[in-house]
C-alpha cells in the first residue's frame, strides 16, 4: 500500500501547538495546564478534520472545522478546569483554544488565498468493474477525485498520472507490489479501503472483527467512565431534578422509565431513561420502530428526545458498570433475539459494554426499518474492531456536534449494494 498525504494541513496544527505553548509561557501558565490545552486542541482538530486535507480541498470547510475545533477543545478544557485542582488547570487555559482558533483561521485563510488557487484532488487508483467504490467515495469523501487506472497498470504509471494532474496517490488498489528502495508498496485490498471510507465493516467480513484486548485500556476506560459519570451526576443533578419535575407535572406516571436491555456478553440489566412517552405506550403495540412526530411522545418528550436529555439517567448505569459512555446502544431482549436470528454477526457487538452514545449513533439516527439495523450493526462492528480511548474521545466530541448541528446525511439504501 502506498498512502501519500498532503502534510501541510498537519503542519498548521503543529504551528497551533507552538502558538499555544508560547502564549502559555507569556501568561505564566502551569505546564500541565498548557499541555491540557494543546492536547484538547489536537484531539478536536483531528476529530473535526482540521489536521486533514478536507479544509484544504473543500471551499467553505475551513470555517466550520475551526469553529467546531474551538468549541470542542474549549469544552474539554472547561471539563479539565472543573475536575482538576486549580494548580493544574485554571480558567486561563480557555485562552489557548481561543487564540489558536482566531489566529489559526486568519493564517489558514491567508495561506489558501495566496497558495491554493485550485482544488487539489486526491487520486484513488480504482479497480475495473467495482461498482461500490465510486458512490461510496462520492458520499463519504466528496472532496476526493477518482481517477481510473485499469487493472494491470503498475504503480509507477499511477504516480505519473497523478503528478500530471497535480494530485497525490492516496490508495493503490490491486495490481502488483511496487518495489522502492528496501521496501515494497503493497496494494490495499478493496474491502479495507471501503471500510476506511465508510467507517463500517462490510457484509461478509464480520469474522475479521476482533476487539483489541488490553487490560490497561480496559482499566483506563473504566476509570474514565467512573470519573465522568460521577462528575456528570453531581453537576447535572439540578437539571435532572427540573426535568423530572416537568415530566411529572405534564403527564401521569413516573419520571424515570426502566426498561430491560441486553448488555455485555448477553447479560440483561435495567436501563434508566427519563420518560418521554405517555404512560404504558407499548403495552398494546409492543416494541415498534421509531418515527418522526411520534404521537406517543409527550410535550416534554418532544424536547428531550432530539437533545438526548432523556438519556441522562444512564450515567447511573455507567457508574454501576452495566454501561459505558461509548459503545453500541443496548437493545431489548426480544429485539436482540430477533436480530441475532436474522443477522448471526449481531452477537459480536455484545463483546463490549453498551454505551450511552456510540459510533453508529453519531452516524445514523433512530432505526425505522431492518436496513437501518443492518447498517448500524456495520458501524457497531467497526467500533468493536477499532475500540480505543482516542476513538472514544472522538465519538464523544462528534456526539456533541451531532446534537448541536445535526447528523450527517442519511446514507441511501443502495450505497451498500
N, C-alpha and C positions, 0 to 999 in steps of 0.2 A: 504494500500500500504506500501511496505517496500522498501526503497531505501538505500543501503549501498554504500558509496563512499570510495575509497581509498584516504585518506586525505593527503597523503604525497606530491603529486604534488602541492596542495594548500599551504602546509606549506613552500615549497620552494619559492612561491610567497610572502609569509609574510616575509621570510628571505630577499628577494629582497628589500622589503619596508624598513626593518630595515637597510640594507646596504645603501640605498639611503638617508635615514634620517641621518645616521652617516656621510656620505660624505657631505651632505648639511651643517651640523654643522661645519665640518672641513673647508669648503670653505667660511663659514660666509654668507651663502645664506639666503635670506629673507624667513620666514616661509611659506608665501603664494607661493613663487616660488618653494620651496621644495614640498609643497602639490600638486602643479600642476604637477610636475614631477612624483610623486608617483601615483597620480590618473590616469595620462595618461598611465603609465606603466601597471597598473591594468586593465584598460579598454582594452588596446591592448592585454594583456595576456589572458583575458577572451575570447576575440573575436577570437584569433588565437590558442586557446587550450593549452596555457602554464600552465594554472591553472587546467586543466583537466587531464584525465588519458591517453589521446591518445599518448602523447610523452612517457609516462611511458610504454605503452603496445606495441607500434609500433616502430620497428627499423627504424632509419632514420628520424623519425618525429621531433626529438628534435631540430636539427639544423635549420630546416625550421621554426618551431614555434618560436625559439629565434630570428631568423633573421627578421621575419615578425613583431614580437612584438617590437623589437628595432626600425625598420623603422617606424612603425605606431606611436609609442609613441614619437619618435623624431619629427615626423611631427606635432603631437598635441602640443608638447612643442614649436616648432617653430611658430605655429599659435598663441599661447598664447603670445610669445615674440612680435610678430608683432601687436597684438591687444591691449595688456595691457601696462600700464606705466612701465618704466624701474625699478622703485622702487618695482614693484610687481614681474616681471619676466624678467630676462636678459638672454643673450646667455649662461651664465654659467649653466642654467638649463639643457642644452643639454648634459652635462657630466653625469647626473644621469641615463638616459636610456642606455648610452654607457657603464658605469660601471656595471650596472645591467645585461646588455647583455653579456659582456665579462666574468665577474666573475660568473654569473648565469650559463652560458653554461659550464664553467670549472667544477663547483661544481656538476651540474647535471650529466655531463658525468662521472665524477669520482664516483659518487654515483651509477649510473647504473652499471658501471663496477664492483664495489665492492659488490653490494647487489642484483641487479636484474640479476639473472642467467638464467631465463627462462621467456617466455611470460606469464603474469598473466592475464588470461581471466576474463571477467565479465560474470556471469551466467544470462541468461534470462530464467525464468520459462515459458515454452511455453504452448500453448493450442493445444489440439489434433485437427487435421483437418483444421487448419488455414493456408491457402496456401500463404497469403501475407506476414506474419511476417518474414519468413526466407529470401526471396530475398530482402526485404526492409532493414533489418538489415545488410545483407551482402553488400548492395550497399552503404548505408549511414554511417554505423558504422562498417567497416570491421575488426576492432580490437576486436570486441565482439565475444565471443564464445557462441553459443546457445546450451543449454542442455535441452532436452525434459523431462518434468515431467508430467506424464499422469494426465488427469482430475480426480479430487477427492483426489489426494495426498495432504496432509496438508503442511503448510509452514515449520514446523519443519523438515520434511523429506527433503524438498528442501534445507534447510540450511545445513543439514548433508551431503547431496550430494555435495553441493558447497564446504564445508570445506574439503571433501575428495579430491577434485580436486584443492585445493588451490585457490579458486575463491570466489567472493562475489555475493550475490543475489542483482541484481540491480533493477529488477522489478518482481513483483509477479502478475501473471495473473490468474484470475478466482479462483476457489476453495473457501474455506470458510475463513472468517476473523480469524486471528491468535491472540489470546489474549496474552499479555505480560505485566505484572505489571498492571498499571492503564489504559493502552491504548490497542487498538486493531490495528493490522496491516491490513489495508483494502487492498484487491486485486485491482490492477489497471485495469480498463476496457481496452480491447484490442484497441478500437478506439483511446483512449487517448495516448496509447503507440505509435501507428503508426503515430499519429500526431506529437509527440515529435521526433520520429525517422526521419521523412521526412521533417518536417518544413512546412507541408501543411495540410489544412483542408480536411478531407476525403469527397468524394461524399456522399450525403445523410445526412451530418451533418452541412449543411450551416445554418440551423435555429439556431444553437448554437453560431453563430458569433455575438457577441455584443461588439461594440467598447468601450473601457474604457472611461467613461465620467467624466472628472475632469477639471473644469475651470482653475485651477492652471497649469496643464500640458498643456492645450491648449494655455494658455498665454505664458508659457515658450517656447513652440515650435515656436510660432510666433516671440518672441523676438530673439531666435536663428536664425530663418530664415532671419529676417531683418538684423541682425548684420552680418551674414555670407554672405548674398547676397550683402550687401553694400561693405564689405571688398573685396569680390571677384570681383565685378565690377571695383573697384578702382585699385586693384593690377594687375588684368588681362587685363586691358584696352589696354596696349601696345601690348600684344599678340593678342587680339581680333582685333585690328586695322591692324596688319600684316596679319592675316588670312583673313580678309575682302578684303584687297588689293590683296592677292593672288587669291582669288576666282574671283574677277572682272577681273583680268588680264588673267586668264586661260580660262574663258568661258563667253558667253554673259548672261546677266541677273543680278538681284540684288544680293548682298552678303547675305542679310538676307531673309529668307523664312518664310512667315507667313501662318499658317495652323490652321483651326478651330478644336478645340478639346473640349471634354466634361469634365468638371471639377466637383467639389464637388456639390452634390445634383442635378446633371444633367445640371448645368449652362455651357453654351458654352463660350469659350474665344479664343483669337488668340495667339497661341503658337509660339514663335520665335525659329528659328534654323539657323545656317549657312547653306547655300545651298550646298549640297553635290552631287546633281544630275544635269543633263542637264536641261535647262530651259523647263518648261511645260512637265516634264517627264511623268505625269499621265493624261494628257489631253485626250489622246485617249484610254488608257487602264483602267483608273480609279485606285482605290486602289488595289495593288497586294501584294502577300506575299513577304517577304524579301528572298534574295537568295545570295549564295556565288558568288563573282565576278560579281556583278550586272552590266550589260552593260550600265545602265543609269547613273552610278556614273562617276563623273569627276575624273581627276587625283588627284586633291587636295582632293576631297571627299573620295578617297580610303585611304588617310592618316587620315582624320578627323574622319571617322566613327569608325574604330577599337579603336581609343583612346578616342572616345566620345567627341572630342573637338567641334563637331557641336552642342552640347547641351549647350555650354557656354552662349549664349544669353538668355537662360531660367532663368538665375539669375534675369533678369528684370521682368519676370513673377512672380518669388518668391517675389521680392520686392513689386510688385503690389498686392500681396495677392491672386493671381489666382492659384499659385502652392506652394509647399513646397519643401524643399531639399529632403525629403524622403517621399515616398508614392507610390501608384500604378501609373503606367505610364498612361497618358491620351490617349484616343483613339479618332478617328474621329467619328462624329455623325452617319454616315451611318453604320460604323462597330459596334459602340456601340449598335445601334438599332438591328442589325442583331444578335449580340452575346446575347443580352438580350432576344431575341425571342427563341433562341436555348438553352440558359442557364439562367433560371429565376434568379439564385443566382448572376448573373453578376451585377445587380443593387446594391448589397450590398457593392461592392467595391467603390461606389460613395459617401459613407457616410463620407469619409475623403478626404482631398485635394490630388490631384495627385502630384507626385514628379518627380524631375529630375532623381533620382535613387530610387530603391525600392528592397524589399526582392525577388521579382520574377526576377528582372534584375540581381542580383548577383548570382542567382542560375540557370539561364537559359538564352539563347541568344534570338535572334530575332524569331518571330513567322514565321513558314513555313507551318503550317497546323493547322486544328482545334484542334488536340490533344495537340499542343503546347499552344493554347489559353486556353483550359480547365485546363491544368497543371498550367499555370501561374495564372489563377483565384484561384486555390487552395493555391498557395503561397500568393497571394494578400489578400485572406480572412484570412490566418494565420496572416499576418501583421495587418490587421484591428482588429483582436481579441486580439493581444498582443502588440498593439502600445504603445510606451513609449519612453522617452528620451534616456535611455541606449540602447534600441533596435535600435533607430535611429543612435546613435553613432557607434554601431557595424556594421550597414549596410553601413554607410559612409566609415568605415575602410575596410570593405570587398569589397566595390566598387573600392577603390584604389588598393587593392590586385588583384581583377579580371582584372583590366586594365593592370597592370604590369605583372601578372603571369598567366592570363587566368582563365576562369571559371571552376567549377567542371565538370567532365564528364557528358555529356548529358544523363539523365535517359532514359532507354529503354522504348519502348511503352508499354510493358506488365508489368511494375513494379507497375502499379496502379490497375491492373486487379485482 
